Amino acid sequence: MPSIPKTMRAAAIDRFGGPEEVTIHTLPVPEIDTKEILIAVHTAGVGSWDAQMRGGWWPEGKPDFPLVLGSDGSGTIAKVGSQVRGLKQLDEVYAYAFANPKGGFHAEYVAVPAASVGHRPRRLNLEEAGAIGTTGLTALQGVERLDLEKRDPVVVFGASGGVGTLAVQFARWRGARILAIAAGKDGVQLVNELVGLNVALDGKREDVGVEIAKFAPEGLAGVLAFAGGEGLDACVERVRPGGRVVHPNGVEPAPKQRRGIEIVSYDAEPGPEQFARLNEAVEGARLKVPISASFPLEQAAKAHQRLASGHVIGKIVLRVT
């Protein structure tokens, strides 16, 4: 393993604001504690949650500036804490660490708890793995919370985004019968290509309620929602009694409560067991990871501008090394 430098390049902000606040800094490489690992970052994901943090939202307290953004990524382990087991130098890994106290993944190195790290799935290369730390866990854990039976009719709402494109593949792997609500013709085309079936429709152009009635005349077993709005309300109205609507926290507006159905909100959770299940799902679903745009670390601000422009199909990533 090459020696670890004292400083690194990082895309960071000195104050909250727009994409223009993201600039390249030279910062100290973070030190690790006994239960942490240091990752030499290969690829980092760029998601809507990163933009929210850049704009001023923070889950608790206030962060220190300069603030390195980035909640997930992949790379090679450069250093391992003395109490870490099951991970070693040079292992290729991917990770999810939300609001990480020692800085995010938009940097050449990141120090994270060992529990936030999984071995790279064999099916995926480092770029693909770097795109799914957050989205993969969110997608799979949402599907798991639906508690599907085979052939259950399910809607995935927001199916063409970074999470939804993975969720439709995991739901199909679990045996569900899927109607995917995507955004735009390109979103519909992508989702249909991912699952190899004509299962997607454009939620902005087509009558969602009418299409659901055709798809599931006796009502939906569940809805997995990664976006909000009137289209989602139409989906919730067609969930049969005893059904379930599942969404990650942060979906706005959140699904409306309705008598006879269960609304389940959740946050994605990392951990050794969670990454093991995700790796199994990646293999079982023969997962395809759609990457809509890839920027070098030096162009992190452009990646944030692309995110702010809207209609992102799949996932945006940064190439770090």
N, C-alpha and C positions, 0 to 999 in steps of 0.2 A: 504494500500500500504506500503510495507517495506520502511524504511528510505533510502534516497539516499546517497550513500557513497561519499566521497570526491575524491576518485581515482577509476580508472577502468582499466581492461585489454583491450588492443587494438592491432590489427595487423597494424603496421605502418612502414614507411621507413624513414631513416635518410638522404638518398641521392637517386637520381634516379639510376636505374639499373635493373638487372634481378630479378627473383623470390627469389634468396638468400638474397636480401635486405629486404624482408618482415620478420620482427621479432616482438616478443611480447614485448610491452612496458607497463609500468604503468604510466598512464597519468591522469591529473585532469578531473573529469566529467565536461563537458561543461555547462556553465551557459546559461540560455535562456533569450531572450528579450520578450517584451510584446506580440508580434505576433508569437512567436515560441512555440514549444512543445519539451519536452524531452521524448525520447522513450527508454525504457529498451528493448534492441534488443534481439529478439528470433532467427531470421534467417537473414542472409545477402546474397545477390547475389554476384557472382563473374563473371564478363563479360570481353569481349575483351577491352572495354573502360577503365576498371580498369588497365589492363595490359599496355595499352598505357600511362596512367598517371604514372604508376610505372616506365615506361621506359623513361619518360622525357617530354611527351607531356602535355601541359596545355592550356586550352582555352583562358586564358587571364592573363597577368602578371606572377608572380611567387608565388608558394605556400610557406607557412611556414613549416619548418621541426621541429619535426617529423610530417610526413603527414600520417593521417589515411585514408586508401583507402576505397572504397565501395560507390556505387551510389544508392543502393536501399536495402530495407530490410523490416522486419516486427517486431512487438513486442507489448508491452503494454505501454500505456502512463503513465509516472511517474510524470510529472509535466506539467502544462498548463500556458501559458502566460496570463496576466490579460485581454488582448484584444481579446483573442481567443474565438470564438463561435462555437458551434456544435461539439466540441471535449472535452472530460473530462477524468480525471484520471481513469485508469483501462480499458479504451476502448482498444480493440484489433485493431490494425491499420497496414497498409502497406504504404510505402512512396518511393518517387523518388526525390532525390536532387543531381543534377549533380554538381561536383566540389564544394561541400558544404563548405562555408567558415569556419565553426566550426568543420570540420572533417567528415569523412565518416562513413559507417555502419559497418565496420569491427572492432567493439568495443562493449563493454557492454552497452554503452549509446551513443545516438546521439541527437544533438539539431538541429532541422530543422524548416523552416517556416511552419506555419500551412497549408498554401496553397499547400504544397508539400505532404500532408498526406490524405489518404482515409481510411474509415472504412474497415476492413477486409471483403471481400466478404463472404457471408454465406456459399457458396458452398465449399470454400477452407479452409484448416487448416492453421496455422501460417507458417509452412514450405513452403507450396505451395504459399501462398500469398507473402512470403518474396522473392520468386524467380521471381515475375512478375512485380515489380514496374516499372522498365525500359522497360523490354521486352513487357509487356502487353500494356502499353501506346503506345510504338512504333508500335506494331503490329496493334492495333485497329485504331490508327490515320492514318496509311498507308492505311488500308482498306477503311477508310472513305474518304480519298483523291482520291481513285480510282473512287468514285461516281458510284457504280455499279447498274446496272439494273438486275433483276432476270434472271438467265440463261445466263448472259454474260460469254463468255469464257475468263478465266483469268489464267495467269501463276504466281505462287509464286516461285521465284527463290531464293535458299538458304533456302529451306523449312524445313530442319532438324535441324537448329540451334535454339538457345534460343528464338529468335523473330519469325522465320519462323514457328515453330511448333504451335505457338499460332495464327499466321496470317491465316494459312490454316483453322483453326477451325472457326475463326471470318468470313472469306470470305464465307465459306460454310453456316454459320448462316445467312449471308446477302443474300443468294440465288444464289451466283455465281456458275458457272460450272468451276471446278478447274483442272489444270494440275500442279502438284507440282514437282519441280526439286530439288532433294535431293542429298546428298553425301554418297555414299557407300550403300551396301546392307542393313546394319543395319539402315541407315537413311531412305531408302525407306520403310523398314518394319515398322519403328516407325510411319512415316507419315500416311501410310495406316491404321495402327491400330488406330490412333487418330481420323481419319475422318470416319472410318468404310467402306471405299471404296478403290478400286484399282486406285488411282489417281496419284501416285508418280512414277517417274523414276529416275535412277541414271545418273546425268548429266555428270559424268566422263566416263561412259561406253557406253552410248547410244547416238545416233545422235539426238540432241535436235531439230534441224530444221525439220527433217523428222517426228518426233513424234508430233510436234506442227502442222504441216500440216495435219496430220491425225485427230488431236484433234479439230482443228478449221480451216477447209478448206477456210473459207472466212476471216480469219485473227482474231487476238486477240483483245478483247476490251481493255485489259490492261495488264500490267506486274507490279508486286510488287516485288522489288528486294532487297535482304538482303545480297547479295554477288555480286562480279563483275567477269569479265573475258569473254572468248570467248563464253561460253554458254549463258551468258546474252546478248551478241551482237546478237546471233542467235535468241533469243527471241524478242529483239527490232525490228529486221528486219521483223518480222511477225505480228507486230501490225498494224491493219488496219487504214486508214486515219481517223483522229478525235479521235484516241485512246490515251491512256495515260500510261506513264511509271513513277512509283512512287518509290522513294527510300529515306531512311534516309541519312542524311549527314554522311560521313565517309565510305560509300561503295566505294571501290577502286578496279579497275578503275571504275569511274562513267559511267553510260550509255551514249553512244554516241548520240549526237543530230541527229535527222532525220526529214526531211521535212514532214509536215503533221501530226506529233504526238507531244504531249506535254510531256516534261520531268519535273517532279515535285520533288524537294528535300525538306526535312523537318527535323526538330528536334522535338522529343517528348516533349510535354508540360504538366506539371502537373497543377492541380487546382481542386477546388471542383466539377465543372461541368465535367471535364475530368475524375475524379475518379468515379463520379456517372455513366457516360456512360460506363466506363470500368466494373464497378460492374454489370450493366445491361447486358453487353455483356458476362461476365463470366457466369451469370445465363442462359441467352438465348442460348448460345452455348454449355452449359453443359461442360464447359472447363475442359480439362485434362492438368495438368502441368507436363511435363516430366522432372525429375531431374536426370541427368546423374551421378552425384557424390556429396557426402556430406562429408564435413570435419569439425572436431572441430576447433574452433577459433585458438587453439594452433598450428594447422597444416595449417595455411593460406598460408605459403610458398609452401606447397605441392599442395594446390589448384591452385596456380599460375603456378606451374610446370606442372600440368595436363593441364591447359589452354594453356601453351606454346607448349605442345606436339602436339597440333592440333587435328582435327577431333573430336570435342566435339558435341555430339548429345544431344539436350536439354540444360539444364542449370546446372551449378555448384553452390553449395551453401555452406555457412559456418554455422555450428550450434554454436550459441553464448551462449544461455541459454537453 
